[in-house]
Amino acid sequence: MRIDVDRDACISAGNCVMSAPEVFDQDDDGIVVLLADPVPDSEFEHAREAVKLCPAAALRLAAE
């Protein structure tokens, strides 16, 4: 699975990092950083939850 990240839309809520810390991090400004591309199978459900919880819709599941 791949995830599209819109860093311009990110509002630094941090839900992604709390849901999937192996997949997401935040830079010094709090903006989302994608750590794993593609997402490992073991992190699929966590990443999917992070996409669902993003209040700014800055994350989107992408076709491989």
N, CA, C and O atoms as a printed pandas DataFrame, in Angstrom:
     atom_number atom_name residue_name chain_id  residue_number  x_coord  y_coord  z_coord
0              1         N          MET        A               1    0.846   -1.176    0.000
1              2        CA          MET        A               1    0.000    0.000    0.000
2              3         C          MET        A               1    0.889    1.235    0.000
3              4         O          MET        A               1    1.940    1.270    0.640
4              5         N          ARG        A               2    0.449    2.224   -0.719
5              6        CA          ARG        A               2    1.125    3.512   -0.740
6              7         C          ARG        A               2    0.171    4.575   -0.188
7              8         O          ARG        A               2   -1.050    4.425   -0.225
8              9         N          ILE        A               3    0.767    5.641    0.319
9             10        CA          ILE        A               3   -0.023    6.749    0.850
10            11         C          ILE        A               3    0.455    8.038    0.202
11            12         O          ILE        A               3    1.654    8.306    0.132
12            13         N          ASP        A               4   -0.494    8.827   -0.268
13            14        CA          ASP        A               4   -0.197   10.165   -0.768
14            15         C          ASP        A               4   -0.308   11.125    0.405
15            16         O          ASP        A               4   -1.270   11.078    1.172
16            17         N          VAL        A               5    0.677   11.987    0.536
17            18        CA          VAL        A               5    0.717   12.957    1.628
18            19         C          VAL        A               5    0.682   14.362    1.043
19            20         O          VAL        A               5    1.514   14.708    0.204
20            21         N          ASP        A               6   -0.268   15.164    1.479
21            22        CA          ASP        A               6   -0.356   16.568    1.075
22            23         C          ASP        A               6    0.150   17.417    2.238
23            24         O          ASP        A               6   -0.620   17.813    3.113
24            25         N          ARG        A               7    1.447   17.690    2.235
25            26        CA          ARG        A               7    2.061   18.444    3.331
26            27         C          ARG        A               7    1.487   19.847    3.444
27            28         O          ARG        A               7    1.474   20.414    4.536
28            29         N          ASP        A               8    1.015   20.417    2.350
29            30        CA          ASP        A               8    0.426   21.762    2.392
30            31         C          ASP        A               8   -0.909   21.770    3.138
31            32         O          ASP        A               8   -1.296   22.782    3.723
32            33         N          ALA        A               9   -1.603   20.641    3.111
33            34        CA          ALA        A               9   -2.904   20.556    3.786
34            35         C          ALA        A               9   -2.767   20.183    5.263
35            36         O          ALA        A               9   -3.701   20.381    6.038
36            37         N          CYS        A              10   -1.619   19.649    5.653
37            38        CA          CYS        A              10   -1.411   19.178    7.027
38            39         C          CYS        A              10   -1.569   20.325    8.028
39            40         O          CYS        A              10   -1.040   21.418    7.826
40            41         N          ILE        A              11   -2.308   20.056    9.117
41            42        CA          ILE        A              11   -2.517   21.064   10.157
42            43         C          ILE        A              11   -1.789   20.704   11.454
43            44         O          ILE        A              11   -2.041   21.306   12.498
44            45         N          SER        A              12   -0.895   19.729   11.385
45            46        CA          SER        A              12   -0.037   19.350   12.518
46            47         C          SER        A              12   -0.788   18.761   13.703
47            48         O          SER        A              12   -0.358   18.926   14.845
48            49         N          ALA        A              13   -1.889   18.084   13.460
49            50        CA          ALA        A              13   -2.653   17.487   14.546
50            51         C          ALA        A              13   -1.915   16.314   15.193
51            52         O          ALA        A              13   -2.037   16.089   16.397
52            53         N          GLY        A              14   -1.159   15.575   14.402
53            54        CA          GLY        A              14   -0.381   14.463   14.931
54            55         C          GLY        A              14   -1.127   13.150   15.053
55            56         O          GLY        A              14   -0.572   12.182   15.573
56            57         N          ASN        A              15   -2.371   13.085   14.588
57            58        CA          ASN        A              15   -3.127   11.834   14.662
58            59         C          ASN        A              15   -2.429   10.713   13.911
59            60         O          ASN        A              15   -2.474    9.557   14.332
60            61         N          CYS        A              16   -1.789   11.046   12.811
61            62        CA          CYS        A              16   -1.106   10.031   12.006
62            63         C          CYS        A              16    0.036    9.398   12.791
63            64         O          CYS        A              16    0.211    8.180   12.768
64            65         N          VAL        A              17    0.808   10.221   13.482
65            66        CA          VAL        A              17    1.945    9.719   14.257
66            67         C          VAL        A              17    1.456    8.867   15.426
67            68         O          VAL        A              17    2.061    7.841   15.739
68            69         N          MET        A              18    0.385    9.276   16.062
69            70        CA          MET        A              18   -0.159    8.496   17.170
70            71         C          MET        A              18   -0.733    7.165   16.688
71            72         O          MET        A              18   -0.660    6.165   17.402
72            73         N          SER        A              19   -1.299    7.144   15.491
73            74        CA          SER        A              19   -1.907    5.927   14.951
74            75         C          SER        A              19   -0.891    4.977   14.334
75            76         O          SER        A              19   -1.022    3.758   14.448
76            77         N          ALA        A              20    0.124    5.541   13.677
77            78        CA          ALA        A              20    1.085    4.713   12.941
78            79         C          ALA        A              20    2.494    5.318   13.027
79            80         O          ALA        A              20    2.996    5.857   12.041
80            81         N          PRO        A              21    3.129    5.231   14.201
81            82        CA          PRO        A              21    4.447    5.849   14.381
82            83         C          PRO        A              21    5.564    5.226   13.553
83            84         O          PRO        A              21    6.622    5.832   13.386
84            85         N          GLU        A              22    5.342    4.028   13.038
85            86        CA          GLU        A              22    6.339    3.395   12.168
86            87         C          GLU        A              22    6.236    3.908   10.736
87            88         O          GLU        A              22    7.139    3.701    9.926
88            89         N          VAL        A              23    5.128    4.579   10.434
89            90        CA          VAL        A              23    4.866    5.046    9.070
90            91         C          VAL        A              23    4.983    6.562    8.955
91            92         O          VAL        A              23    5.404    7.078    7.920
92            93         N          PHE        A              24    4.608    7.279   10.022
93            94        CA          PHE        A              24    4.577    8.741    9.975
94            95         C          PHE        A              24    5.409    9.361   11.091
95            96         O          PHE        A              24    5.589    8.779   12.160
96            97         N          ASP        A              25    5.906   10.550   10.810
97            98        CA          ASP        A              25    6.570   11.374   11.811
98            99         C          ASP        A              25    6.170   12.813   11.499
99           100         O          ASP        A              25    5.437   13.068   10.544
100          101         N          GLN        A              26    6.652   13.740   12.304
101          102        CA          GLN        A              26    6.418   15.158   12.054
102          103         C          GLN        A              26    7.764   15.875   12.044
103          104         O          GLN        A              26    8.662   15.540   12.816
104          105         N          ASP        A              27    7.893   16.868   11.157
105          106        CA          ASP        A              27    9.123   17.648   11.117
106          107         C          ASP        A              27    9.109   18.689   12.238
107          108         O          ASP        A              27    8.195   18.698   13.063
108          109         N          ASP        A              28   10.107   19.554   12.271
109          110        CA          ASP        A              28   10.217   20.545   13.342
110          111         C          ASP        A              28    9.037   21.514   13.396
111          112         O          ASP        A              28    8.771   22.122   14.433
112          113         N          ASP        A              29    8.335   21.653   12.279
113          114        CA          ASP        A              29    7.155   22.522   12.233
114          115         C          ASP        A              29    5.869   21.762   12.513
115          116         O          ASP        A              29    4.787   22.349   12.510
116          117         N          GLY        A              30    5.978   20.464   12.754
117          118        CA          GLY        A              30    4.797   19.652   13.035
118          119         C          GLY        A              30    4.127   19.082   11.809
119          120         O          GLY        A              30    3.076   18.453   11.927
120          121         N          ILE        A              31    4.701   19.280   10.628
121          122        CA          ILE        A              31    4.106   18.806    9.380
122          123         C          ILE        A              31    4.452   17.328    9.176
123          124         O          ILE        A              31    5.568   16.894    9.463
124          125         N          VAL        A              32    3.496   16.580    8.685
125          126        CA          VAL        A              32    3.651   15.145    8.494
126          127         C          VAL        A              32    4.830   14.820    7.577
127          128         O          VAL        A              32    5.094   15.506    6.589
128          129         N          VAL        A              33    5.532   13.734    7.951
129          130        CA          VAL        A              33    6.617   13.177    7.155
130          131         C          VAL        A              33    6.328   11.687    6.996
131          132         O          VAL        A              33    6.081   10.989    7.979
132          133         N          LEU        A              34    6.358   11.209    5.770
133          134        CA          LEU        A              34    6.130    9.795    5.496
134          135         C          LEU        A              34    7.441    9.042    5.669
135          136         O          LEU        A              34    8.427    9.352    5.001
136          137         N          LEU        A              35    7.461    8.061    6.555
137          138        CA          LEU        A              35    8.672    7.291    6.847
138          139         C          LEU        A              35    8.780    6.017    6.022
139          140         O          LEU        A              35    9.889    5.547    5.769
140          141         N          ALA        A              36    7.664    5.450    5.600
141          142        CA          ALA        A              36    7.663    4.160    4.913
142          143         C          ALA        A              36    6.856    4.249    3.626
143          144         O          ALA        A              36    5.649    4.491    3.646
144          145         N          ASP        A              37    7.542    4.049    2.511
145          146        CA          ASP        A              37    6.871    4.089    1.216
146          147         C          ASP        A              37    7.474    3.014    0.323
147          148         O          ASP        A              37    8.607    3.178   -0.130
148          149         N          PRO        A              38    6.777    1.941    0.055
149          150        CA          PRO        A              38    5.394    1.663    0.448
150          151         C          PRO        A              38    5.287    1.267    1.920
151          152         O          PRO        A              38    6.288    0.982    2.579
152          153         N          VAL        A              39    4.062    1.257    2.413
153          154        CA          VAL        A              39    3.792    0.890    3.800
154          155         C          VAL        A              39    3.963   -0.630    3.949
155          156         O          VAL        A              39    3.403   -1.392    3.160
156          157         N          PRO        A              40    4.723   -1.072    4.943
157          158        CA          PRO        A              40    4.862   -2.517    5.164
158          159         C          PRO        A              40    3.507   -3.160    5.501
159          160         O          PRO        A              40    2.645   -2.537    6.121
160          161         N          ASP        A              41    3.347   -4.391    5.087
161          162        CA          ASP        A              41    2.091   -5.107    5.354
162          163         C          ASP        A              41    1.744   -5.105    6.838
163          164         O          ASP        A              41    0.571   -5.025    7.203
164          165         N          SER        A              42    2.751   -5.194    7.685
165          166        CA          SER        A              42    2.515   -5.238    9.128
166          167         C          SER        A              42    1.941   -3.932    9.684
167          168         O          SER        A              42    1.393   -3.909   10.787
168          169         N          GLU        A              43    2.068   -2.854    8.920
169          170        CA          GLU        A              43    1.578   -1.540    9.361
170          171         C          GLU        A              43    0.335   -1.080    8.601
171          172         O          GLU        A              43   -0.130    0.045    8.784
172          173         N          PHE        A              44   -0.197   -1.950    7.752
173          174        CA          PHE        A              44   -1.322   -1.586    6.895
174          175         C          PHE        A              44   -2.510   -1.055    7.681
175          176         O          PHE        A              44   -3.031    0.013    7.358
176          177         N          GLU        A              45   -2.949   -1.774    8.704
177          178        CA          GLU        A              45   -4.138   -1.349    9.454
178          179         C          GLU        A              45   -3.897   -0.053   10.216
179          180         O          GLU        A              45   -4.788    0.792   10.299
180          181         N          HIS        A              46   -2.701    0.113   10.773
181          182        CA          HIS        A              46   -2.380    1.362   11.473
182          183         C          HIS        A              46   -2.389    2.543   10.501
183          184         O          HIS        A              46   -2.922    3.607   10.814
184          185         N          ALA        A              47   -1.801    2.352    9.330
185          186        CA          ALA        A              47   -1.763    3.420    8.334
186          187         C          ALA        A              47   -3.162    3.766    7.841
187          188         O          ALA        A              47   -3.490    4.937    7.649
188          189         N          ARG        A              48   -3.971    2.754    7.642
189          190        CA          ARG        A              48   -5.354    2.980    7.197
190          191         C          ARG        A              48   -6.130    3.793    8.246
191          192         O          ARG        A              48   -6.913    4.675    7.894
192          193         N          GLU        A              49   -5.910    3.496    9.515
193          194        CA          GLU        A              49   -6.555    4.234   10.600
194          195         C          GLU        A              49   -6.071    5.696   10.610
195          196         O          GLU        A              49   -6.862    6.613   10.829
196          197         N          ALA        A              50   -4.786    5.901   10.375
197          198        CA          ALA        A              50   -4.227    7.257   10.336
198          199         C          ALA        A              50   -4.873    8.083    9.226
199          200         O          ALA        A              50   -5.197    9.254    9.424
200          201         N          VAL        A              51   -5.057    7.469    8.063
201          202        CA          VAL        A              51   -5.709    8.169    6.949
202          203         C          VAL        A              51   -7.126    8.554    7.348
203          204         O          VAL        A              51   -7.569    9.672    7.082
204          205         N          LYS        A              52   -7.831    7.636    7.981
205          206        CA          LYS        A              52   -9.214    7.883    8.398
206          207         C          LYS        A              52   -9.308    9.000    9.435
207          208         O          LYS        A              52  -10.260    9.780    9.417
208          209         N          LEU        A              53   -8.329    9.086   10.340
209          210        CA          LEU        A              53   -8.380   10.044   11.442
210          211         C          LEU        A              53   -7.818   11.425   11.113
211          212         O          LEU        A              53   -7.969   12.351   11.910
212          213         N          CYS        A              54   -7.184   11.579    9.973
213          214        CA          CYS        A              54   -6.574   12.872    9.638
214          215         C          CYS        A              54   -7.651   13.957    9.496
215          216         O          CYS        A              54   -8.482   13.881    8.590
216          217         N          PRO        A              55   -7.646   14.961   10.378
217          218        CA          PRO        A              55   -8.701   15.979   10.339
218          219         C          PRO        A              55   -8.611   16.909    9.132
219          220         O          PRO        A              55   -9.590   17.571    8.786
220          221         N          ALA        A              56   -7.451   16.964    8.494
221          222        CA          ALA        A              56   -7.268   17.853    7.346
222          223         C          ALA        A              56   -7.349   17.118    6.020
223          224         O          ALA        A              56   -7.187   17.731    4.965
224          225         N          ALA        A              57   -7.596   15.808    6.054
225          226        CA          ALA        A              57   -7.611   14.981    4.855
226          227         C          ALA        A              57   -6.318   15.144    4.054
227          228         O          ALA        A              57   -6.336   15.185    2.824
228          229         N          ALA        A              58   -5.208   15.235    4.766
229          230        CA          ALA        A              58   -3.892   15.406    4.137
230          231         C          ALA        A              58   -3.292   14.065    3.719
231          232         O          ALA        A              58   -2.258   14.037    3.051
232          233         N          LEU        A              59   -3.913   12.972    4.093
233          234        CA          LEU        A              59   -3.430   11.636    3.768
234          235         C          LEU        A              59   -4.479   10.920    2.922
235          236         O          LEU        A              59   -5.683   11.059    3.139
236          237         N          ARG        A              60   -3.988   10.153    1.955
237          238        CA          ARG        A              60   -4.915    9.429    1.079
238          239         C          ARG        A              60   -4.277    8.106    0.670
239          240         O          ARG        A              60   -3.103    8.067    0.302
240          241         N          LEU        A              61   -5.044    7.031    0.735
241          242        CA          LEU        A              61   -4.564    5.749    0.217
242          243         C          LEU        A              61   -4.408    5.861   -1.284
243          244         O          LEU        A              61   -5.265    6.424   -1.965
244          245         N          ALA        A              62   -3.314    5.327   -1.799
245          246        CA          ALA        A              62   -3.040    5.422   -3.234
246          247         C          ALA        A              62   -2.897    4.029   -3.824
247          248         O          ALA        A              62   -2.464    3.100   -3.143
248          249         N          ALA        A              63   -3.256    3.890   -5.067
249          250        CA          ALA        A              63   -3.089    2.624   -5.765
250          251         C          ALA        A              63   -1.605    2.399   -6.049
251          252         O          ALA        A              63   -0.860    3.341   -6.322
252          253         N          GLU        A              64   -1.202    1.161   -5.983
253          254        CA          GLU        A              64    0.196    0.829   -6.279
254          255         C          GLU        A              64    0.371    0.560   -7.728
255          256         O          GLU        A              64    1.480    0.263   -8.171
